[in-house]
Amino acid sequence: MEFQASTLWWVLAGALVIAELLTGTFYLLMLALGSVAAAIAAHAGVGSSVQFVAAALVGGGATAVWHFKRARQPHSAPAASNADMNLDIGQTVQVPAWQPDGKARVTYRGATWTVRHVSHAAPVDGEHRIVAVHGNELDVVPIAHLTPQA
């Protein structure tokens, strides 16, 4: 039994989709689109060289477009200081007193936490905003030293 060229292109497209599902590499979907374009070209009855050109142009073009689109998007903040990933970022804590090493113990969410002063100013007692979480330590800055956001 001999496979037609279009069948081989469809099988390749399916294999690329499966590989993408297993690896999470979105670029493989772009290459699968190229295989689909080649399969359509094969159904149209064009030669194998045109099928390869269609696969290369569509798959490579889609990959390039996706790459440049992602490169232009702003990168998200690291997880330790990203408010979208950690709901503690932006919350406030009351610091009663600082230790000489720039750390303090505070009660937050019903537990005792270690907080670390990360502002350039000298540590002061009072209300502070959480700017990052590292394990069981909170990085804080005094609320009075925050710059207003526009």
N, C-alpha and C positions, 0 to 999 in steps of 0.2 A: 504494500500500500504506500503510495507516494503522497506526501503532504504538499499542499499548494503553498506558495510563498506567503499568502495572506494568513494562512493558519499558523505558520511559524512566527509571524509578527505578532499575532494575537496571543500565542503562547508566551512569547517573550514579554509582552505587555503585562500579562497576568503574573509571570514570575517576578517582574520588577515591582508590581504592586504588593505581592506577598513579601518580597524582601524589604520593602518599605515598612510594612506592618510589623515585621520582626525587628527592624533596626530603628525605626522612627526617623529615618533620614528622608526628609521631604523632597530632596533633590531627585530621589529615585522615581517619584511620581512624575516629575518633569520628563525624565527619560522614558517613562512609560507612555507619556503623551506622544513622544517622538515615535515610539513603536506603533502606536495607534495610527499616526499619520502615515507611516509606511504601510500598514495593513490596508488602509483606505486606498493608498496609491496602488497596492497590489490588486485590490478589487477592481480598480479602474483599468487594469491591464497594462500598466506601464512596466518598463524593464526594471531589473534588479538594481541597476545603478541609480535610477531615479528614486527608487524606494529607499536606498541608503541615504541619498541626499535629503529626502523628505524627513527621514528619521533624524539625521544630523541637524538639519535646520530647525525643525520644531523642537526636538529634545534639547539641543544645545541652546537654542534661543530662549526657550522657557526657563532653562537653568540659569542662564545669564541674567534674564530679567528678574527672576526671583532673588538671585544673589545681590544684584544692585539695589533692589527694593529693600531687602533686609539691611544692607549696609547703610542706607540713608536713614533708617529709623533710629531714634535715640535708644541707647542701652539702658536697661533698668538698673536701679541701685542694687548693691549686694543684698542678699537675703537678711543679713544681720541688721541692716538699717532701712529696709524696704517696708513701708507702711502697708503696702498691698499684701505682703506675705506674713507680716507680724503685726497683730492688732495692738501690741503694747507700744509701738512707736507712736509718739505724740501724746501719750498719757502723762499725767503729772504725778509726782511723788513729793512728799514733804520730808526734807532732810533736816533732822534735828541738830546734828553736829558732825563735823568732818574729822577724820583721823589724819595724822601727819602725812600718811602715804597717799593722800588724795582720794581715799575711799571712805564709805560710810555704810551703815546698816540701816535699812528702812523697812517698814512694813508695807507691802504692796500685794493686793489680791489675797489677803489673808495669810501671807507667808512673809518670812524675813528674807530680804534680798541684799546683796552687796551692790552698791552703786559706785560708779567711778566717774569722777569729775573730768570732763573732756574739753571744757571751755578754756580759752587762753587767759581768762581773767582768774583772779584768786578765788578759791572755793568760798562760798558764803552759805550760811544756813538759810533754809526757807524752801520755797516751792521751786521744783525743777521739772523739766520736760525730758522724757525718755527719747533718745535719738538713735539708740542701737541696743541690741540684746546679744550678748555673747554667753551662751550656756546659761548659768544662773547669775550672771552679772549684768547690770543695766548701766549703759553709758548715759549720763545726764548732763544737761546744761541748765544754768539758771534761767528762769523765764524772763527776768529783767534784761538779760543780755541777748535775747533773741532778736533778730532783725525782722521787721514787719515784712510779710510776704505780699507781693502785688498780685 
